[in-house]
Amino acid sequence: MPWRDWQHDIERQYNPRAWATDVEAQHALRGRLSKEARERLKGEFDVAYGDTPRQKMDIYHAGNGTAPIVVYLHGGYWRVGEKEKQAILAEPLVQAGFPVVMLGTDLCPAVSLDTIVEQVIRGVVWTAKNAKRVGGDGRRIYLYGHSAGAHLAAMGLAEDWTKHGLPADLICGSTMVSGIYDVEPVLHISVNELIKLTPDRVNALSPQFHLPRKPVPLVLAAGAEEAPGWVAQTQEYAAACRGVGCPADVIVVPHEGHFSTIPMQADPAHPINVAMLRQLRALG
């Protein structure tokens, strides 16, 4: 269903902060849990991959060096968010033997969304070319993102990695939670005061119109308590990805909203973790 069906309520449908009622409580919980997880996990923090202060990553080591590397991209509508506050999501993956890279980028309005996408590509390239340091297989990168981070993961699925001297099939799969895949609604809501998206960049920056280059396995998830317009973006993108041959598991998690999903994923038995780990284990 196209986003225009919700034009009458567009701010609440496409601005999760306007829909949710528990934003600050969930952010505080995620921050506390991630601080505790970061102290437990073995890793390298604030590793630079670019030349600005936010172009840094946290690397959580795991396994024997042969597993796919999971690159996580945080949410925040490209204008807020910190990699440090996502560590709770790395822990179940590390426990299962998969190394995780938590990628930071610059944010809008200091840079454009185009620049953020470029920085994500740069971070993935760095990860692949430094796989020995990360502790995984640099020929197999698994992209994982929440909200705006899911959008960035989807942009990575559409990237031509041969332009960067890497295998065409570098991306071996992806889990995308509560993503936005057609960015046109951003033009019409308050967050664009900082994002500064312009109409001429909508198509190029919408994964809905730039689908995965390779038919890789996907997990596409959302919370049942999210705005229906937002959930519809996941369903539309999943259908489009299946149309180009991607096996796509779609999960709408009962009783969870846009912000509550992250703290709940501390549990390895969470349905998103179960589906993602099933895919990762099948990849070897």
N, C-alpha and C positions, 0 to 999 in steps of 0.2 A: 504494500500500500504506500503510495507516494507521500512524502512529508507534507505536501500541500493540504492533505486531508485534515491537518491539525493547525492550519493557519490561524484559526480563531483563538487558539490557546498556545501560540507558538513559543512564548517565553518559558512557560512551565514544561512544555513537551521537550524542548531542546536545550534547556539550561537545568541540569540536574540539581543545582543548588536551589532553584525556584520550586522544584517538585518535592524534594526530600524534606523531612522535618528533623532529622537527626544528624545533620552534617558535622557540627562541631564535636559532638560526643563521639562519633565514629572516627573522626580525624584524631582525636585525643587517644582513643583506644588503639588505633593503628600505630600511632607514634610510640606509645608505651610498649606494645608488643614487639615492634620492630627494634626498639632500643635493646630490649632483652635478648631478642634473637641475634642481633648484631654482636652482642657480647659473647654469645655461645658459639657462633660460627667461626671457622678458620677462614681468614681472607686477607686480601690487600685492599686498602681503602684509598679513595681519591687518586686513582691512577689516571694520569692525563693521557688523552688520546687526541686532543686538539689544543689550540693556542689561546683559549679563553678560560676563565676560572671555572665555569660550569661544565666545560667539556671534560668531565672526569667520570670514572667508573669505579664501582666496588666489585671486586672479584671474589667469589666464594668458591673455594676449591673443593672438589669431590671426585671420587672414583679413581681409576687407574690410568687416565689419560686417553681412553679410547671412546668415551661416550660423546654424544652430541652436546654442544654447548648451548645452554639456554640464555638468550639475551632478553632481559626484561626492560620494558619501556613504561614509565609511570604516567599516570593521568594528571589532570589539572587544567584541562582545556588549553593546553600549550602555554599557559600564562602563570601557573603556580605549580608547586610540587617539588619534592626532593627525593632523590634516590635512597637516602638514608632511612626514610620512613616507609620503605617497602620491604625491608629485610625479612619480615614475617612470611612473605611469599616465597622467598628463596629456601627457607628451612626445609619444607617437605621434599623439595627437589634435591637438595644437597644430601639429605638423609637417604634418598633413593639412589644416590651415586651419580648425580648429574651436576656438573659445574655450572654456576650461574654468574652472569655479568649483569649488574644493575647499572644502566646507562643514564647519565645526566646530560642535559643539553641546556643551551641558553633558552630564554623564554620570551614570549611576546610581552610588551611591544618593543623590547630592546632589539629583537631581531624578528624577521618575518617567519611565517609558517614554512615557507620555502626553505629558509635557512635551517630551521629545526630539522626538516626532513633530510637536508644535506648532512647535517651533523650526525643524525642517526646512521646514515649510510657510512659516514666516516668511522663511527664507532664500531659498526659491524665489520668493516674492512680491517680495522686495527685488531679486533678480536680474532678474526680468521687468520691473520698473518702472525699473531702472537699466541697461537693456540697452545703451544708447549708451555708457555708461562701460565696461561689460564688453566690448563690441565684437562683439555678435551680435544676432540677431533675437529680441526679447523676446516674440514671439508663438509661439515654438517652443523649448521647453525639453526637452532629452533627459536623462533620469535614468539615472545609472550608479552602481552600488554593489556592494560586496563584503561577504558575510557579513551581519552586522547592518545594514550599509549597504544591502544588497540588500533586506532587509525594509523599510527606510525608503523606498527607491525604490518598492517595491510599494505602500506606503501612499500615496505621492504619486500613483500611478496611479489610486487609488480616490477621491482628493479631488475635491470640487466646487469648482473654481477660480472659478466665478462668484461665490461668497461673498466673494471677495477682490477683486472688480472686474476679473477677468481672463477671457480667453476660456475657454469650456468645453473647447476642444480645445488648451489650452496645452501639455500634455505630448504630444510628437510621437512618442515611442518610449522604449525603455529597454533597457539591458543590466544584467542582475543575475547576479552570480557567487556561487555557494556560499551562497545565501540560506536563511533560515528563514522560512517562510510560514505555518505553523501553530505558534503559540507555546506551545501547551499543554505540550509536553515540558519547557519551562523551569521549570514548577512543581515538577518532580520531580528536578532536578539541582542541583549545588552552586552554580552561578553565580547562582541565585536568592537566595542570601544577600545579594547586592549589588543585583540587579535589583529584587527585592521585588515581582515580579508577583503579582497576586492572581487567584483563579479568576474573579471577576466581570468582569475586564478582558480575558480571553483572547479571546473572540469579537471584540470591538471592535478588538483590536490584531493580529488575524490576517488578513493579506491573502488567505489561502486562502478566506476567507468574505466578502471585500470586494474584488471583482475590478475590473479596469480599467473606468472609465466609458466610455472610447472604444476602438474596435478599432485600437490602434496596434501597429506592429511591435515585436517583442521578441526579444532574445537572452537565453536562460537557460542558464547554464553551471555546471558543477561539475567537480571533479577526480576522475579514476577511482580515485585512492588515498584518497579521503575515505571516511568511514564510510558504509555502505550506507543507514542510516537517514537520514543527512543528505542524501545524493544523492536519495533518494526524495522529499524535500520539493520539490526542483526539478522532478522529473518530474510530481508531483501538481499543482503550481501551473501548470506549462506546459499540462497537459491541461485544467485549469479555464479558463485564459485562452483557449485555442483554442475552448472551448465558448461563449465570448462574442464570438468573431469576431476575436481577435488572432492575426495570423500570428506564430508563435513558433518560432524556431530553437533547438533544444536541442543543446548541445555538452557532451559528457563528455570532458575532455581526458586522453588517456593519460599515465600516469606522473607526474601532478601531484596534489598534496594540497591541503589547505585553505590552507596558508600559502605553499607554493611557487609558486602560480599568480601572485601579484602580481609578484615579481621577474622571472618568465619573460615577463610582459606588457610588459617593456621593449622587446621585439622587435615591430616593426610587423607582422611576418609571423606572429605568434602567432595561432592560430585564433580566439580571442575578439576580438582586434583586427580581424582580417579581416572577421568577421561584423558587428561593430559599425560599422566604417567603411563597409561596403557599405550598411548601413541609413542611416547619416548622409548619405552621398553621394546616395542615392536621394531623401532628403528635400529636397535642394537646398541 
